[in-house]
Amino acid sequence: MPGEKPVAVITGASAGIGAALADVFADNGHAIVLVARRAPQLEVLADAIQQRGHARPHVIVLDLGQPGAAARLDDNLRANGLEPQFLINNAGFGLMGPAARLDRAQQLAMIDLNVRVLTELSLRFAASLVRHRGGILNVASVASFLPGPGMAVYHATKAYVLSFSEALHRELGSDGVRVTALCPGPVETEFMARAGIPENHFPHFMSRTPGRVAQEGYDGLIRGRRVVIPGTNNKLAALLARLLPRRLVLWLMRVVARPELS
């Protein structure tokens, strides 16, 4: 609405890629809103950004996986005279293990956060993004391109994020809104421990730091790129997943995940 301050809203901002994205957006002059469940980490990040000479981010402590969370986020922004110009959907988590053996409620909660919340926020704030000719950065994964025995539900949610983002890129592009799917490979963050992924599970040559991933994601969004895959090896993995027969890709992924499926 007229008079409201345009901001970059970053979900899952308390650590990892989300925190790195907050640093990158702040360093590029954007007013920031940090959204996550953990207040202490958000406050530390907001203080650090302010100490670097930027405006202190607005902090919203919120569990986006809870019913009605998107509406509460919207209400908080309106009450503080803020309106999204950029939406960074980074909140999400994964779980490693055979889908039939993992906790069903946790896997459904994963779908809710990785898919439903991302979709709801993207649609809820679309009009605001059009007004400010801003953009959406949806954090997907190189897993978006691959079937994932051993992380079946996680891979499926990220395939949705990629497909949805590519479609929005086309639909909203004529309105001046950039939509980018950021598809990193392995990144050493808290995500790994929460997902139950063992150390050194992924080849080191595929990994990137949160800072590098965040910078490439930001650059791609500003340039209007549809998909950003950080790292040559991850780009190659995504390409091969599209070129090789699906049965062969599934077999290869099954071999990689064998210890987790035993």
C-alpha positions as CSV (number, residue, x, y, z in Angstrom):
1,M,0.0,0.0,0.0
2,P,1.1,3.6,-0.6
3,G,3.5,4.9,2.1
4,E,4.5,1.4,3.4
5,K,8.2,0.7,3.4
6,P,9.5,-1.9,0.9
7,V,11.5,-4.7,2.6
8,A,13.1,-8.1,1.8
9,V,11.4,-10.8,3.9
10,I,13.7,-13.7,4.7
11,T,12.3,-16.9,6.2
12,G,14.4,-19.4,8.0
13,A,16.8,-16.6,8.7
14,S,18.3,-17.7,12.0
15,A,21.2,-19.7,10.6
16,G,22.8,-21.2,7.5
17,I,21.8,-20.0,4.1
18,G,19.0,-17.8,5.5
19,A,21.4,-15.9,7.7
20,A,23.9,-15.6,4.8
21,L,21.1,-14.3,2.6
22,A,20.3,-11.7,5.2
23,D,23.9,-10.4,5.2
24,V,23.9,-10.2,1.4
25,F,20.6,-8.4,1.1
26,A,21.7,-5.9,3.8
27,D,25.1,-5.3,2.2
28,N,23.2,-4.4,-1.0
29,G,21.1,-1.8,0.7
30,H,17.9,-3.6,1.3
31,A,15.8,-3.1,4.4
32,I,15.5,-6.6,6.0
33,V,12.8,-8.6,7.8
34,L,14.1,-11.7,9.6
35,V,11.6,-14.5,10.2
36,A,12.3,-17.7,12.1
37,R,11.4,-19.6,15.3
38,R,14.5,-18.9,17.4
39,A,14.5,-15.4,18.9
40,P,18.1,-15.4,20.3
41,Q,19.7,-16.2,16.9
42,L,17.6,-13.7,15.1
43,E,18.5,-10.9,17.6
44,V,22.2,-11.8,17.3
45,L,22.0,-11.6,13.5
46,A,20.1,-8.3,13.6
47,D,22.6,-6.8,15.9
48,A,25.5,-7.9,13.7
49,I,23.9,-6.4,10.6
50,Q,23.3,-3.1,12.5
51,Q,26.9,-3.1,13.7
52,R,28.1,-3.2,10.1
53,G,26.4,0.1,9.5
54,H,23.1,-1.0,8.1
55,A,19.6,-0.4,9.4
56,R,18.7,-2.9,12.0
57,P,16.4,-5.6,10.5
58,H,12.9,-6.0,11.8
59,V,12.7,-9.3,13.6
60,I,9.6,-11.6,13.6
61,V,9.8,-14.6,15.8
62,L,7.3,-17.1,14.2
63,D,7.0,-20.8,13.6
64,L,5.8,-20.8,10.0
65,G,4.8,-24.5,10.2
66,Q,1.9,-23.6,12.6
67,P,-1.6,-22.9,11.3
68,G,-2.3,-19.3,10.5
69,A,1.4,-18.3,10.6
70,A,1.4,-16.7,7.1
71,A,-1.5,-14.4,8.2
72,R,0.3,-13.5,11.4
73,L,3.4,-12.6,9.4
74,D,1.3,-10.4,7.1
75,D,-0.4,-8.7,10.0
76,N,2.9,-8.0,11.7
77,L,4.3,-6.4,8.5
78,R,1.2,-4.2,8.1
79,A,1.2,-3.2,11.7
80,N,4.8,-2.0,11.3
81,G,4.2,-0.2,8.0
82,L,6.3,-2.7,6.0
83,E,5.5,-4.3,2.6
84,P,7.5,-7.1,0.8
85,Q,9.5,-6.1,-2.2
86,F,11.5,-9.3,-2.1
87,L,10.4,-12.6,-0.6
88,I,13.1,-15.1,0.2
89,N,11.5,-18.5,1.0
90,N,14.3,-20.3,2.7
91,A,12.5,-22.0,5.6
92,G,12.5,-25.8,5.3
93,F,14.0,-29.0,6.5
94,G,14.8,-32.5,5.4
95,L,14.9,-36.0,6.9
96,M,17.2,-38.9,5.9
97,G,16.0,-42.5,6.0
98,P,13.5,-44.8,4.3
99,A,10.2,-43.0,4.0
100,A,8.1,-45.9,5.3
101,R,10.2,-46.0,8.5
102,L,10.6,-42.3,9.2
103,D,8.1,-40.6,11.5
104,R,5.0,-39.9,9.4
105,A,4.0,-36.7,11.2
106,Q,7.4,-35.2,10.7
107,Q,7.4,-36.0,7.0
108,L,4.0,-34.4,6.6
109,A,5.2,-31.4,8.6
110,M,8.1,-31.2,6.1
111,I,5.7,-31.1,3.2
112,D,3.7,-28.4,5.0
113,L,6.7,-26.1,5.5
114,N,8.7,-26.9,2.3
115,V,5.7,-26.7,0.0
116,R,2.5,-25.2,1.5
117,V,4.0,-22.3,3.4
118,L,6.3,-21.4,0.5
119,T,3.3,-21.4,-1.9
120,E,1.1,-19.5,0.5
121,L,3.6,-16.7,1.1
122,S,4.4,-16.5,-2.6
123,L,0.8,-16.0,-3.5
124,R,-0.1,-13.9,-0.5
125,F,2.5,-11.3,-1.3
126,A,2.3,-11.4,-5.1
127,A,0.5,-8.1,-5.4
128,S,3.0,-6.3,-3.2
129,L,5.9,-7.7,-5.2
130,V,4.3,-6.4,-8.4
131,R,3.8,-3.0,-6.9
132,H,7.5,-2.8,-6.0
133,R,8.7,-4.6,-9.1
134,G,10.6,-6.9,-6.8
135,G,11.1,-10.7,-6.7
136,I,10.9,-14.1,-5.1
137,L,13.9,-16.3,-4.3
138,N,12.8,-19.8,-3.5
139,V,15.5,-22.0,-2.0
140,A,15.2,-25.3,-3.6
141,S,18.1,-27.8,-4.1
142,V,20.0,-29.8,-6.6
143,A,17.8,-32.6,-5.2
144,S,15.0,-30.9,-7.2
145,F,16.3,-32.6,-10.3
146,L,16.7,-36.1,-8.8
147,P,14.5,-38.8,-7.3
148,G,15.7,-39.4,-3.7
149,P,15.6,-42.9,-2.2
150,G,16.8,-42.3,1.3
151,M,15.3,-38.8,1.3
152,A,12.2,-39.4,-0.8
153,V,9.8,-36.8,0.7
154,Y,12.5,-34.1,0.8
155,H,13.5,-34.6,-2.8
156,A,9.8,-34.5,-3.8
157,T,9.2,-31.3,-2.0
158,K,12.1,-29.6,-3.7
159,A,11.0,-30.9,-7.1
160,Y,7.8,-29.0,-6.4
161,V,9.6,-25.8,-5.4
162,L,11.6,-25.9,-8.7
163,S,8.5,-26.5,-10.8
164,F,6.4,-23.9,-9.0
165,S,9.2,-21.3,-9.2
166,E,9.8,-21.8,-12.9
167,A,6.1,-21.4,-13.6
168,L,5.9,-18.2,-11.5
169,H,9.0,-16.9,-13.3
170,R,6.9,-17.0,-16.5
171,E,3.6,-15.9,-15.0
172,L,4.9,-12.9,-13.0
173,G,7.7,-11.9,-15.4
174,S,5.4,-9.7,-17.5
175,D,4.5,-7.8,-14.3
176,G,8.2,-7.0,-13.6
177,V,8.6,-9.6,-10.8
178,R,11.7,-11.8,-10.9
179,V,11.3,-15.3,-9.6
180,T,14.4,-17.5,-9.1
181,A,14.9,-21.0,-7.8
182,L,18.2,-21.4,-6.0
183,C,19.3,-25.0,-6.2
184,P,22.5,-25.6,-4.1
185,G,24.2,-28.9,-3.6
186,P,25.5,-29.8,-0.1
187,V,26.0,-26.9,2.2
188,E,27.5,-27.3,5.7
189,T,24.8,-25.9,7.9
190,E,22.5,-27.1,10.7
191,F,20.3,-28.6,8.0
192,M,22.6,-31.6,7.8
193,A,22.4,-32.5,11.5
194,R,18.6,-32.0,11.7
195,A,18.1,-34.2,8.6
196,G,20.3,-36.9,10.1
197,I,22.9,-36.8,7.3
198,P,26.2,-38.3,8.4
199,E,29.4,-36.2,8.1
200,N,31.2,-36.6,4.8
201,H,28.1,-38.2,3.3
202,F,28.4,-36.0,0.2
203,P,31.5,-35.5,-1.9
204,H,33.5,-32.5,-0.8
205,F,33.8,-31.2,-4.3
206,M,30.0,-30.7,-4.5
207,S,29.8,-28.5,-1.3
208,R,29.6,-24.7,-1.1
209,T,29.7,-22.4,1.8
210,P,26.4,-20.6,2.8
211,G,28.0,-17.3,1.9
212,R,28.8,-18.3,-1.6
213,V,25.4,-19.9,-2.2
214,A,23.7,-16.7,-0.8
215,Q,25.7,-14.4,-3.1
216,E,25.1,-16.5,-6.2
217,G,21.4,-16.7,-5.3
218,Y,21.1,-12.9,-4.8
219,D,23.0,-12.1,-8.0
220,G,20.8,-14.5,-10.0
221,L,17.6,-13.0,-8.6
222,I,18.7,-9.4,-9.4
223,R,19.6,-10.5,-12.9
224,G,16.3,-12.2,-13.4
225,R,17.6,-15.7,-13.8
226,R,15.1,-18.5,-13.6
227,V,17.3,-21.1,-11.9
228,V,20.6,-20.8,-10.1
229,I,22.7,-23.9,-9.4
230,P,25.9,-23.0,-7.5
231,G,29.0,-24.9,-8.5
232,T,30.0,-26.6,-11.8
233,N,29.7,-30.1,-10.4
234,N,26.2,-29.5,-9.2
235,K,25.3,-28.1,-12.6
236,L,26.6,-31.2,-14.1
237,A,24.6,-33.4,-11.8
238,A,21.4,-31.5,-12.6
239,L,22.2,-31.8,-16.3
240,L,22.9,-35.5,-16.2
241,A,19.7,-36.1,-14.3
242,R,17.8,-34.7,-17.2
243,L,19.8,-36.4,-19.9
244,L,20.1,-39.9,-18.5
245,P,17.3,-42.5,-18.5
246,R,15.2,-42.1,-15.4
247,R,15.7,-45.7,-14.4
248,L,19.5,-45.2,-14.5
249,V,19.3,-42.0,-12.4
250,L,17.1,-43.8,-9.8
251,W,19.6,-46.7,-9.7
252,L,22.5,-44.4,-9.2
253,M,20.7,-42.5,-6.4
254,R,19.8,-45.8,-4.8
255,V,23.5,-46.8,-4.8
256,V,24.5,-43.5,-3.2
257,A,21.8,-43.9,-0.5
258,R,22.4,-47.6,0.2
259,P,23.7,-47.2,3.8
260,E,20.6,-45.1,4.7
261,L,18.2,-47.7,3.3
262,S,19.7,-50.8,4.9
